């Protein structure tokens, strides 16, 4: 998995033979700066896009292959022992409103380089069936985190934040809440040349600007009813600059306000749509932002907030694990989407299979 944060590749070796399924080994491989910059640039219209996207897809396949082979080396496992690679690819456009989404990777090249079958292109079948194509992880959350008596909510804070509501009885919900880390990362990179705000220290040094936060919250996406999903097509630095008045705010105060936007979009989503939930479990890179987690706990006062580590899966690896599970669903001819979450017309088998 490589997500909207564009920090690198999360790879896990997963075993599904027992109950519960297990992560046997994990590995993170960071993106080099030139690749990260090109992927970020491809999120917006530009010159010679078709060739640049094809070249980036090949480069990503090579990086994914390196990550897989290093993961297997660390685990002492041969490629022959692996049934398949579930590869999400790198999202550069997500426009379900226009009937398409684009995740860059060359899965045929990845299969060739690793000697392992690849399952890729998970989102387009759901979109073809009238869905959002996202989020897809709620089906996995349901499989591994649902409790027969407790109403749990799983919140993934990546570049975009999303949640899964898992009541003991009744309908599962899941949708994107809004920006997670991506605006925080983009603003600190623009101002301090850092790729992320470690522990939320810079945000914590500033003061929230209430009127700016309220302007942010006028974005129509926040008022949409689920199912809904979003990405860099909407939330990006150009979006941010539309709300800023030149010279009227200190950069650290803007960062503090962006952090509060992430907190507010998550918390209000939980309180509005998952009101009976008593347990909130966090995963994704945002769990390492101490300031963000602290503010979220304050905003959700009265609800237990913990990490998915407490449920047996390290918060850093939940999403990569989910796409291993989705690949297994495809190989077994089983659906991977939840129509109540994505809005699709029904259950669908997700992913295209590229044999070794």
C-alpha positions as a printed NumPy array, in Angstrom:
array([[  0.   ,   0.   ,   0.   ],
       [  1.16 ,   3.516,  -0.81 ],
       [ -1.369,   6.11 ,   0.196],
       [ -2.322,   9.728,  -0.238],
       [  0.382,  10.879,   2.178],
       [  2.998,   9.906,  -0.441],
       [  5.555,   8.95 ,   2.207],
       [  6.367,   5.501,   0.848],
       [  5.344,   1.852,   0.616],
       [  3.844,  -0.237,   3.418],
       [  4.29 ,  -3.964,   2.781],
       [  3.084,  -6.866,   4.912],
       [  3.323, -10.619,   4.618],
       [ -0.062, -11.929,   5.724],
       [ -1.223, -15.444,   6.596],
       [ -4.92 , -16.295,   6.363],
       [ -4.837, -19.964,   7.315],
       [ -5.948, -19.444,  10.908],
       [ -8.326, -17.308,  12.939],
       [ -7.592, -14.483,  13.199],
       [ -5.381, -13.822,  10.154],
       [ -1.871, -12.696,  11.057],
       [  0.86 , -10.355,   9.874],
       [  4.06 , -12.384,   9.686],
       [  6.409,  -9.574,   8.655],
       [  6.211,  -5.89 ,   7.77 ],
       [  8.458,  -3.489,   5.898],
       [  8.361,   0.216,   5.068],
       [ 10.214,   1.614,   2.075],
       [ 10.245,   5.426,   1.735],
       [  9.778,   7.164,  -1.588],
       [ 12.767,   9.039,  -2.945],
       [ 12.122,  12.779,  -3.277],
       [ 12.021,  12.905,  -7.132],
       [  9.404,  10.125,  -7.318],
       [  7.33 ,  11.708,  -4.563],
       [  7.419,  15.061,  -6.356],
       [  6.398,  13.508,  -9.671],
       [  3.503,  11.614,  -8.085],
       [  2.359,  14.779,  -6.371],
       [  2.581,  16.688,  -9.669],
       [  0.515,  14.019, -11.441],
       [ -2.37 ,  14.752,  -9.093],
       [ -2.945,  17.91 , -11.133],
       [ -3.288,  18.451, -14.916],
       [  0.042,  18.991, -16.66 ],
       [  2.002,  18.522, -19.856],
       [  2.681,  15.103, -21.408],
       [  0.581,  13.386, -18.742],
       [  0.057,  10.071, -20.535],
       [  3.762,   9.36 , -20.923],
       [  4.628,  10.623, -17.46 ],
       [  1.919,   8.456, -15.877],
       [  3.099,   5.377, -17.76 ],
       [  6.698,   5.964, -16.723],
       [  5.651,   6.567, -13.113],
       [  3.611,   3.345, -13.145],
       [  6.694,   1.412, -14.266],
       [  8.855,   3.101, -11.649],
       [  6.301,   2.302,  -8.957],
       [  6.199,  -1.351, -10.042],
       [  9.965,  -1.538,  -9.609],
       [  9.766,   0.071,  -6.16 ],
       [  6.922,  -2.229,  -5.13 ],
       [  8.966,  -5.213,  -6.316],
       [ 11.954,  -4.058,  -4.25 ],
       [  9.7  ,  -3.718,  -1.205],
       [  8.222,  -7.19 ,  -1.722],
       [ 11.583,  -8.87 ,  -2.178],
       [ 13.042,  -7.125,   0.88 ],
       [  9.974,  -8.106,   2.912],
       [ 10.407, -11.745,   1.887],
       [ 14.129, -11.612,   2.635],
       [ 13.418, -10.362,   6.148],
       [ 10.772, -13.046,   6.655],
       [ 12.938, -15.858,   5.282],
       [ 10.162, -16.686,   2.816],
       [ 10.491, -17.548,  -0.862],
       [  8.348, -16.091,  -3.629],
       [  7.043, -19.596,  -4.337],
       [  5.402, -19.655,  -0.894],
       [  3.36 , -16.517,  -1.614],
       [ -0.049, -16.934,  -3.22 ],
       [ -0.38 , -13.359,  -4.491],
       [  0.509,  -9.706,  -4.046],
       [ -2.395,  -7.357,  -3.389],
       [ -1.246,  -4.022,  -4.839],
       [ -3.39 ,  -0.924,  -4.466],
       [ -1.173,   1.334,  -6.584],
       [ -0.76 ,   5.088,  -6.138],
       [ -3.897,   7.182,  -6.463],
       [ -3.364,  10.217,  -8.686],
       [ -7.01 ,  10.989,  -9.516],
       [-10.202,  10.02 ,  -7.715],
       [-13.359,  11.303,  -9.421],
       [-16.225,   8.885,  -8.782],
       [-18.557,  11.785,  -9.597],
       [-17.238,  11.5  , -13.165],
       [-17.143,   7.689, -13.106],
       [-13.402,   7.062, -12.782],
       [-10.488,   6.634, -10.427],
       [ -6.803,   6.153, -11.276],
       [ -4.225,   4.193,  -9.245],
       [ -0.815,   4.068, -10.901],
       [  1.1  ,   0.789, -11.135],
       [  2.113,  -1.652, -13.859],
       [  0.858,  -4.916, -12.317],
       [  2.153,  -7.041, -15.198],
       [  5.66 ,  -5.703, -14.603],
       [  5.319,  -6.281, -10.856],
       [  4.368,  -9.92 , -11.484],
       [  7.291, -10.285, -13.875],
       [  9.808,  -8.798, -11.435],
       [  8.684, -10.836,  -8.418],
       [  7.499, -14.106,  -9.955],
       [  4.295, -13.749,  -7.88 ],
       [  0.721, -13.3  ,  -9.1  ],
       [ -0.59 ,  -9.762,  -8.602],
       [ -4.097,  -8.555,  -7.821],
       [ -4.556,  -4.861,  -8.639],
       [ -7.189,  -2.311,  -9.758],
       [ -9.511,  -2.833,  -6.79 ],
       [-11.608,   0.321,  -7.088],
       [-12.913,   0.476, -10.65 ],
       [-15.38 ,  -2.415, -10.447],
       [-17.178,  -0.766,  -7.556],
       [-17.318,   2.527,  -9.481],
       [-18.644,   0.685, -12.541],
       [-21.458,  -0.577, -10.293],
       [-22.361,   2.967,  -9.324],
       [-20.239,   3.166,  -6.188],
       [-17.582,   5.55 ,  -4.925],
       [-14.821,   2.932,  -5.187],
       [-13.855,   3.984,  -1.659],
       [-13.375,   3.438,   1.112],
       [-12.691,  -0.275,   0.647],
       [-11.091,  -1.069,   4.011],
       [-14.418,  -1.212,   5.95 ],
       [-15.048,  -4.753,   4.662],
       [-11.715,  -5.798,   6.188],
       [-12.448,  -3.882,   9.4  ],
       [-15.726,  -5.796,   9.615],
       [-13.909,  -9.098,   9.167],
       [-11.29 ,  -8.518,  11.872],
       [-12.517,  -5.823,  14.296],
       [-16.29 ,  -6.189,  14.744],
       [-17.461,  -7.122,  18.253],
       [-20.755,  -8.94 ,  18.999],
       [-21.707,  -6.564,  21.814],
       [-19.721,  -3.315,  21.502],
       [-20.215,  -0.565,  18.938],
       [-16.75 ,   0.165,  17.588],
       [-15.518,   2.813,  15.157],
       [-12.231,   2.387,  13.317],
       [-10.668,   5.643,  12.092],
       [ -7.867,   5.586,   9.548],
       [ -5.896,   8.846,   9.529],
       [ -3.823,   8.833,   6.37 ],
       [ -3.572,  11.61 ,   3.821],
       [ -7.372,  11.49 ,   3.892],
       [ -9.195,  10.369,   7.027],
       [-11.953,   7.789,   6.865],
       [-14.003,   5.826,   9.342],
       [-15.812,   2.509,   9.662],
       [-18.744,   2.184,  12.033],
       [-19.174,  -1.379,  13.32 ],
       [-22.349,  -1.698,  15.417],
       [-23.046,  -5.107,  16.982],
       [-26.286,  -5.27 ,  14.994],
       [-27.369,  -3.565,  11.825],
       [-25.757,  -1.717,   8.958],
       [-22.028,  -1.061,   8.683],
       [-21.132,   2.471,   7.649],
       [-17.908,   3.795,   6.212],
       [-16.883,   6.992,   4.448],
       [-14.163,   9.598,   4.048],
       [-14.323,  12.336,   6.682],
       [-12.011,  14.854,   4.988],
       [ -8.316,  15.735,   5.016],
       [ -6.165,  13.741,   7.411],
       [ -2.458,  14.471,   7.09 ],
       [ -2.198,  15.801,   3.545],
       [ -2.883,  19.506,   4.211],
       [ -0.738,  19.424,   7.362],
       [  2.092,  17.841,   5.383],
       [  1.703,  20.208,   2.458],
       [  1.652,  23.356,   4.602],
       [  4.738,  22.463,   6.661],
       [  6.587,  21.47 ,   3.492],
       [  5.711,  24.811,   1.897],
       [  6.772,  26.837,   4.933],
       [  9.532,  24.848,   6.653],
       [ 10.683,  22.389,   3.98 ],
       [  9.731,  19.406,   6.14 ],
       [  7.699,  16.502,   4.794],
       [  5.571,  16.172,   7.948],
       [  4.954,  17.778,  11.337],
       [  6.61 ,  15.36 ,  13.778],
       [  4.333,  14.771,  16.781],
       [  2.306,  17.804,  15.65 ],
       [  4.891,  20.01 ,  17.379],
       [  4.614,  22.909,  14.928],
       [  0.819,  22.823,  15.03 ],
       [  0.948,  22.777,  18.839],
       [  3.109,  25.914,  18.772],
       [  0.359,  27.867,  17.008],
       [ -3.148,  28.981,  17.93 ],
       [ -6.338,  27.926,  16.215],
       [ -7.955,  30.72 ,  14.209],
       [-11.707,  30.178,  14.805],
       [-12.93 ,  32.204,  11.826],
       [-10.52 ,  30.391,   9.489],
       [-11.694,  27.019,  10.804],
       [-15.293,  28.04 ,  10.163],
       [-14.381,  29.066,   6.599],
       [-12.763,  25.668,   6.061],
       [-15.906,  23.956,   7.296],
       [-18.053,  25.699,   4.681],
       [-16.575,  23.268,   2.124],
       [-19.668,  21.427,   0.776],
       [-17.985,  18.013,   1.091],
       [-18.335,  18.113,   4.874],
       [-22.11 ,  18.492,   4.649],
       [-22.581,  15.623,   2.187],
       [-24.332,  12.542,   3.485],
       [-22.518,   9.196,   3.068],
       [-21.581,   7.405,   0.908],
       [-18.802,   9.828,   0.064],
       [-15.093,   9.777,  -0.698],
       [-12.483,  12.362,  -1.586],
       [ -8.782,  12.924,  -2.243],
       [ -6.186,  15.402,  -3.488],
       [ -8.493,  16.346,  -6.356],
       [-10.361,  18.46 ,  -3.79 ],
       [ -8.146,  18.908,  -0.731],
       [ -4.826,  20.406,  -1.804],
       [ -2.8  ,  23.581,  -1.28 ],
       [ -4.834,  25.426,  -3.927],
       [ -7.957,  24.628,  -1.876],
       [ -6.226,  25.922,   1.257],
       [ -5.076,  29.166,  -0.354],
       [ -8.651,  30.017,  -1.357],
       [ -9.44 ,  30.449,   2.342],
       [ -6.339,  32.367,   3.374],
       [ -6.086,  36.13 ,   3.443],
       [ -2.563,  37.232,   2.496],
       [ -0.512,  38.334,   5.494],
       [ -3.396,  37.907,   7.96 ],
       [ -2.251,  34.718,   9.714],
       [  0.988,  33.309,  11.101],
       [  1.995,  30.071,   9.386],
       [  2.031,  28.134,  12.682],
       [ -1.504,  29.333,  13.42 ],
       [ -2.648,  28.051,  10.025],
       [ -1.062,  24.681,  10.873],
       [ -2.871,  24.616,  14.221],
       [ -6.131,  25.38 ,  12.435],
       [ -5.55 ,  22.67 ,   9.831],
       [ -4.951,  20.173,  12.63 ],
       [ -8.221,  21.246,  14.228],
       [ -9.959,  20.821,  10.865],
       [ -8.822,  17.182,  10.769],
       [ -9.992,  16.696,  14.358],
       [-13.343,  18.382,  13.75 ],
       [-14.11 ,  16.513,  10.518],
       [-13.413,  13.17 ,  12.208],
       [-15.177,  13.931,  15.483],
       [-18.29 ,  15.447,  13.909],
       [-18.56 ,  12.449,  11.561],
       [-18.454,  10.083,  14.521],
       [-20.931,  12.073,  16.616],
       [-23.357,  12.563,  13.74 ],
       [-23.288,   9.103,  12.202],
       [-21.964,   6.768,  14.935],
       [-23.47 ,   8.333,  18.042],
       [-23.903,   5.093,  20.009],
       [-20.264,   4.06 ,  19.522],
       [-18.347,   3.662,  22.768],
       [-14.961,   2.55 ,  21.401],
       [-12.88 ,   4.46 ,  18.858],
       [ -9.767,   2.792,  17.415],
       [ -7.225,   4.744,  15.386],
       [ -4.855,   3.548,  12.675],
       [ -2.727,   5.085,   9.917],
       [  0.15 ,   7.536,  10.037],
       [ -1.888,  10.119,  11.944],
       [ -1.655,   8.041,  15.134],
       [  1.928,   9.336,  15.464],
       [  0.761,  12.962,  15.569],
       [  0.529,  13.366,  19.351],
       [ -1.103,  16.785,  19.145],
       [ -3.792,  15.518,  16.769],
       [ -4.598,  12.475,  18.898],
       [ -4.716,  14.599,  22.06 ],
       [ -7.162,  17.061,  20.5  ],
       [ -9.303,  14.252,  19.096],
       [ -9.584,  12.654,  22.538],
       [-10.639,  16.003,  23.979],
       [-13.251,  16.489,  21.257],
       [-14.621,  12.966,  21.824],
       [-14.726,  13.338,  25.578],
       [-16.533,  10.379,  27.115],
       [-15.59 ,   7.9  ,  24.405],
       [-12.665,   5.535,  24.688],
       [ -9.993,   6.337,  22.077],
       [ -7.172,   3.824,  21.498],
       [ -5.074,   2.366,  18.683],
       [ -5.9  ,  -0.78 ,  16.738],
       [ -2.809,  -2.284,  18.369],
       [ -5.175,  -3.018,  21.272],
       [ -7.193,  -5.202,  18.891],
       [ -4.127,  -7.133,  17.73 ],
       [ -3.131,  -5.259,  14.546],
       [ -0.439,  -2.578,  14.596],
       [ -1.939,   0.768,  13.558],
       [  0.8  ,   1.3  ,  10.96 ],
       [ -0.075,  -1.82 ,   8.969],
       [ -3.882,  -2.049,   8.946],
       [ -4.352,  -0.664,   5.436],
       [ -1.649,  -2.812,   3.825],
       [ -3.158,  -5.829,   5.607],
       [ -6.563,  -4.855,   4.21 ],
       [ -5.343,  -5.006,   0.612],
       [ -3.753,  -8.409,   1.224],
       [ -7.208,  -9.5  ,   2.432],
       [ -8.899,  -7.935,  -0.601],
       [ -6.497,  -9.813,  -2.88 ],
       [ -7.434, -13.05 ,  -1.14 ],
       [-11.127, -12.237,  -1.623],
       [-10.519, -11.83 ,  -5.359],
       [ -8.612, -15.11 ,  -5.638],
       [-11.462, -16.918,  -3.875],
       [-14.118, -15.263,  -6.022],
       [-15.606, -13.464,  -3.018],
       [-16.834,  -9.847,  -2.891],
       [-14.631,  -7.149,  -1.421],
       [-16.951,  -4.147,  -1.264],
       [-19.797,  -3.186,   1.061],
       [-22.61 ,  -1.552,  -0.969],
       [-23.88 ,   0.332,   2.101],
       [-20.437,   1.939,   2.338],
       [-19.57 ,   2.68 ,  -1.28 ],
       [-23.063,   3.094,  -2.721],
       [-22.553,   0.374,  -5.333],
       [-25.6  ,  -1.484,  -6.654],
       [-24.477,  -4.695,  -4.979],
       [-21.616,  -6.876,  -3.844],
       [-18.788,  -7.137,  -6.358],
       [-15.558,  -9.106,  -6.662],
       [-12.824,  -6.464,  -6.77 ],
       [ -9.471,  -6.604,  -8.503],
       [ -7.865,  -7.82 , -11.71 ],
       [ -5.563, -10.85 , -11.454],
       [ -2.192, -10.924, -13.235],
       [ -0.744, -14.47 , -13.048],
       [  2.917, -14.995, -12.244]])
